[in-house]
Amino acid sequence: MELHVFVYGTLKPGGVNFNRYCGDRVIATRRAYIYGELYDLPRLGYPGIIHGNSHVHGFVLSFDSQTILPALDALEDFDPRRNPAENDYNRESIVAYLSAVGVISPLENRTSTISAWTYFMNPDLVRRSGGILIPDGWWEPG
């Protein structure tokens, strides 16, 4: 069964964690956005999103199996058995809006949506880490 993950930080193509965690396991890469609020965490060197109504831009990575999830969960410090407040990030199913701009893999319908997993940061961690809102919704390493 195909698995889709929306990424917006170090797991984006070209990001420091892309090759290590995703690399040759990705079968399709598509520009997309979701709804939320994106924060830069300069002290940590990566971003976090929380729930909101702004566009957060990134990529939907598609995999041919679900076996990638344990490695991604470990990277994001997500354990489904813990209380969500104890996780740095929580993995949630979201709707991603696929974009015709910057398409890396062909799409049948360039205005489509797709169900994907993404990792929302614990809002308390965003505050404690001095998160800085990124109004345009696109994170670049600093």
N, C-alpha and C positions, 0 to 999 in steps of 0.2 A: 504494500500500500504506500502510495506517494505521501511524503511529508513536506509541509511548507512552513518556513520560519521567517518572520519579518525581523530584519536586523537593521540597526541604525547607528552603530558605534564601531567598536574594534573588530566586529565580525563582518563588516561590509567588505566587498572585494577591494583589495589593496590595504585593508586594515591589518594591524599587527597580529590579530588572532585568526584572520581568514584562512591562511594556508595551514596553520597548525590544527585547526579544528574542523574546517570544512573542505578546503582544497579540492582534491580530485573526487570527493564524494558528492559534490553539487552536480545535479543534472540540468538545472536551469537557473538563471539569475535574471530577475526582472525588477526594474525600478517600480516603486510603489510608495504610497503614503497611508498612514493610519491617523486616527484621532487621538490626541493626547497633548501633553506639554513636555518638551524636551529641555533638559538641563545639562549644561557643561559642569563637570566636576573637576576643576583644574588641579586640585590637590591629589586627586586619585588618578587622573589621566584618562578618564573615559566618561561617557555620558550616562544619563538615566532618564527614563520617561515616567511620568505619572499620568493618571487619567485626566483628561481635559478635552477641550473642543477645538484645539488648533491642529494644523497638519504637522505631522512628524514624517519626514522623508527618509527613505532608506531603500532597502531591497528585500524582495521575497526570494529566499533561497529554497530550491526544491531538491529533495533527496529521494532516492528510490526505496528507502527503508527508514524505520523509526529508531534504528540503533544509534543514531547520532545524539538522541535526546539525553542520555545519561552524561555524556561528556559536556554538552552545553549546560545542563543543569549544574554540574560541578563548577564550571567556569563562572556561572552567574550566582553561585552560592544559593541555589534553590533546592530545597528538600521538601517534597510534597507531604511528608509525614510531620513536619514541624508546623507550629503555629505560623501563619503568614507574616506576622509582625517580627518573627525571629529570622526570616530570610532577608538577604540583601535585595534580591529580586524575586518576583513571583511570576511563574509562567502561566499565561492566560491565552485562551483562544480568542482571536479577534478577526474582524473583517479588514482585509487590506485592499486598497484601491490601486489597481495596476495602471501604470502610466505608459503612454506611447513615447514619452521623452526618455531618451537614454536606454532604450530597450537593448539588452544584450542578447537575449534569446527570443526567437519569434513568438508572437502571440496570435491566437486565432481571433480573439476579440480584444482590441486595444483599449476598450473602456470597461473591462470586466472587473469583478471583484473576486477575491479568493479567501477562503478560510485558512488562517495560519496561526501558529503559535508566536508569541513574543514575550519578552521579559519586561515587566513593569517594576521599577525600583520602589522599594519601601519609601513612602514620602518622608518619614522621619529621617532616613539616611540622607535623602536629598538635602534636607534642612541642615543636619549636622555636618555635612560635607561642604557646606557653602555653595550649594548649587546656584548657577547663574542661568536664568531663562534664556533660551535661544529662540528669539521671536520668529525667525524664518524656518525653523524646524529642521535644519540641516547641520549636523555636527561634523567638524573637521578637527583632527588632533592639533593641540596647541603647541 
